């Protein structure tokens, strides 16, 4: 099972759209796919029209095993399941902090799922926390959407610094440019600069497009309502790159 | 959009699917109306098509609790109830896919290979189906259950189509599933447990087994018992005719020959059960059936070992051996045509129809001989014990200096004993007979390996005669010579193990077991 996190310290960079569309493509291939929504905003959960059970909480989550099993729900699409989140996920750090293996608890819990799924996608909350560190430890691949602006660059470098300080594996990180506006010279310059400096960006760039925003209205992956669009094609290319990692 | 049309489905399928049979009295829209009182229902898709069911002649898939269906260009292997697909593959061409090698590489091919081996898939039945899938939504517009209305009709007959309803769960929405199931059951629909539906139309086609399936009772007369066994054997011979004529796969000929061999062994080991005239006729005619199938079987065996031989050679030397196999293929085609002609001929029909009719006779008094009326249990014990004794005596004389032909004849002796144990197994306690057969099998395996390695060497020697030399002809000759040496060495290793295997076979507990079951007065343990 490959664990792929879509993570960014900043919010609003296209994380959820990426999780929803990439996981959809994985499932379309016949790969057993699970989305684990880790964000208290529960956007992926919302897009798939799912609600977490009343009794579910971070406290229950860390029990792992059967508790996780019971709360996983099937999406409307074959081979695609989702473990929903809710507002109380904002307490995750508190719950994790109490534990002995506080940094690798998630890794432990997710490893129980490896027989059932080929891909695990994690929709991560913004910011940087103990939960984030758990996610970094648990992931094989960390996909980072980045809007090509100055501040995004700063934030990304802070993420790399965090990794270095905690002794985490930098090779897991695979950034890509998201919400790119080709008309903006700043975007183009930033992308050129960052690629030169850091070099390991994924080749596919996701452009800012209204059909991606419309996913919230249709409450579905972009392929369900605009499958011939440029955005759909971009996500297909992005998925083929990630598939190869 | 899907660049890759080959989808390999694998892994867990978390949906629960239940099938209900709808006597057709309740219309789909009535259900939907009832369900709509609680949930929103919307059609998701509909599909019409044709589905073909496949299995091997000996129903290997069915025996493993599985079934294989083809829809369009997609082949799916599912559990027999046809509710849980396990793996599937989509092919590109329209040709017939009969053998595991015909399918594209992947999970499906791997599973199929393990299940059907060298047997071919045969279409069993074809169904026309019409599916209508409805999504049942909760108030968040989420699909929580799926409802499928299906009408199926076997293509071959003119009966009315059968109406079925499938309920498919969505993970995590069990409560909703139960609610819908309740509504269905209340409306009078019946839950269709196992594969009652499938059985009803797949029941066409006799269940075949190459194994001896005979139930004897101890106080049957020997003649009656032998007739019972022969009926089973001749039946097996007949069942395999068509597969040989149509050249479906190589096992038909194999099973045909095994049945012929067993028949000949029965006549030769259990003597004086029929008149001399009948006994001689049997000897002559079943010997003919053996002879007429020898060449084709030899060629089949060479071709089955083709990959094996070629893989033993370095690649630059393979073309020479490949050319030999091409010649063998051509000869094989000729032999198969010849045998098919023979099986369709009056001379074959004369033989087989005679035995068919002869064995149907209730009254065979005029064909009796002096063992006919003796109770079978007596004869069974006597012949088994006699054969066992011979093997022990024979085997004890073998040492390192014994020439190979003696080992081969011991192998034949063991085969004879094995056949006897199989003929008469129903007369004895299952547990003990199984134990004895297993012991014998261990010895037979050693002797069989020995023989097999010998046969391989012989085939390779024959290749040497046929091989086309290419310039450096000697290289190929040396390569094959080298192979023969390797096989010879292996054969010596197997021979070295014989002593121990034979001692195992002849050890006191085993001999005691023979005494216990077949005691006739001579206590073997004293030999």
Interface residues (C-beta under 8 A of the other chain):
Chain A: X28 X29 X30 X32 X48 X49 X50 X51 X70 X71 X72 X73 X74 X76 X81 X115 X116 X117 X118 X219 X223 X227 X228 X232 X236
Chain B: X1 X2 X4 X7 X8 X9 X10 X11 X12 X14 X15 X135 X140 X141 X142 X143 X170 X171 X172 X173
